[in-house]
Amino acid sequence: MENIVVFASGTATSGGSLFRSLVEASRQNILEAKIVAVISNHVHGSVFDHASKLGINFEHFEPRTDQRPYQEIMAKYQAEWAVSAGWLRPFSQMDPGRTINSHPGPLPEFGGKGMYGIHVYRAVLEAGSDYTELTTHFVTANYDDGPVIFRLRILLENHERAEHLQDRVKGIERYFYPRILNLVVNGQIHWNGRDPESLVLPVGYKIDQSLLDILG
């Protein structure tokens, strides 16, 4: 079984729900991999609280001041995969073919530095879009870059507020993210980390999906 280190920023008082859902999915064999640690740039924040309750190794890591390379953390936990669950720092010198992120908006239009969490939903609404997209992609050194492997279109509701949209998308993300990750860590989806044309998908698999079509 492959080992995963989850990177989740959170805050002092909130965050970590996606990390928690990944651990639960692993323990239910929805995600057939072992989550061996979670890394956060907050010492005693919400991610720490979730890790303590779940019995998962927690480590504080702030790339802005900590000179340790990411690879040192990965080696410490003998992990093959780095999974972002709301990590707000750029990954550096990591294997792009083994680093995965989930983003709550259409890319590249609503991606890049500063585009995370509630900021994405507000930008989508301010742009007058009638949908957002839950996007899973491999991670390079650039924010929200790398080949997309899952893109789920989610229609906005009438007069929807950013906070309500965020709650809806988070619930959907907690369902789909571990299932897409399972395809990756078990080799059904893979990328060599260099050439976008090298992306391999399962036969019949569709990157672009609509929640409306899935729900019928």
Summary of the structure (lengths in Angstrom):
residues: 216
radius of gyration: 16.5
end to end distance: 34.8
largest distance: 49.8
contacts: 685
relative contact order: 0.15
helix: 33%
strand: 21%
